[in-house]
Amino acid sequence: MSVKVMGLVWDHYPVGGDELLVALKVADHADHHGNNIWPSVATLADLTRLSERTVQRHIKAMRDYGWLEVVSRGGMGPGST
């Protein structure tokens, strides 16, 4: 958990509502440098009480804003998110 990264999201993320909630939960899974974020869409949906499709849409928005960068594709089984 990175309180530092979560603070940056609180202070600078450009959108509120459910998208901010997902961004905060993603930041909660980051290390102190904002890296190594591994929760699955299903996990984020569970934790935020949103649908998986809604979480996917918000993750796409974070990527479009430049707040999130995919460096390796997951989805190859357990532990590969």
C-alpha positions in Angstrom: 0.0 0.0 0.0 1.3 3.4 -0.9 -0.2 6.3 1.1 2.2 8.6 -0.9 0.7 7.5 -4.3 -2.9 7.7 -2.9 -2.2 11.2 -1.7 -1.1 12.2 -5.2 -4.3 10.7 -6.6 -6.4 12.6 -4.1 -4.6 15.9 -4.9 -4.3 15.6 -8.7 -6.6 13.1 -10.3 -8.8 15.0 -12.9 -12.1 13.2 -12.3 -14.2 12.3 -9.3 -16.9 9.8 -8.5 -16.5 6.1 -9.2 -13.4 6.7 -11.4 -11.6 8.4 -8.5 -12.6 5.5 -6.3 -11.0 3.0 -8.8 -7.9 5.2 -9.1 -7.5 5.3 -5.3 -7.8 1.5 -5.1 -5.3 1.1 -7.8 -2.9 3.5 -6.0 -3.5 1.5 -2.8 -2.0 -1.5 -4.5 1.1 0.4 -5.8 4.5 0.5 -4.2 5.9 3.9 -3.1 7.1 4.6 -6.6 3.7 3.9 -8.2 4.8 0.6 -9.7 4.0 -3.1 -9.3 0.2 -2.8 -9.4 -1.2 -6.3 -9.7 -4.9 -6.5 -8.7 -7.2 -8.1 -11.2 -10.2 -6.4 -12.6 -12.3 -8.8 -10.5 -10.5 -7.8 -7.3 -10.9 -4.1 -8.0 -14.6 -4.6 -8.8 -15.0 -6.5 -5.5 -13.2 -3.9 -3.5 -14.9 -0.9 -5.0 -18.3 -2.6 -5.3 -18.5 -1.8 -9.0 -19.1 -4.0 -11.9 -16.1 -5.5 -13.7 -17.1 -3.6 -16.9 -17.2 -0.3 -15.0 -13.7 -1.0 -13.6 -12.4 -1.8 -17.1 -13.8 1.5 -18.4 -12.2 3.5 -15.6 -8.8 1.7 -16.1 -9.0 2.6 -19.8 -9.7 6.2 -18.9 -6.7 6.2 -16.5 -4.5 4.9 -19.4 -5.9 7.5 -21.7 -5.1 10.3 -19.2 -1.5 8.9 -18.8 -2.1 8.0 -15.2 -1.6 4.3 -15.8 0.7 2.4 -18.1 0.5 -1.3 -18.9 4.0 -2.7 -19.2 3.0 -6.3 -19.5 -0.3 -8.0 -20.4 -1.8 -10.3 -17.8 -4.6 -12.7 -18.1 -2.6 -15.9 -18.5 -4.0 -17.5 -15.4 -3.8 -17.0 -11.6 -1.0 -14.6 -10.6 -0.5 -13.1 -14.0 -2.6 -9.9 -13.8 
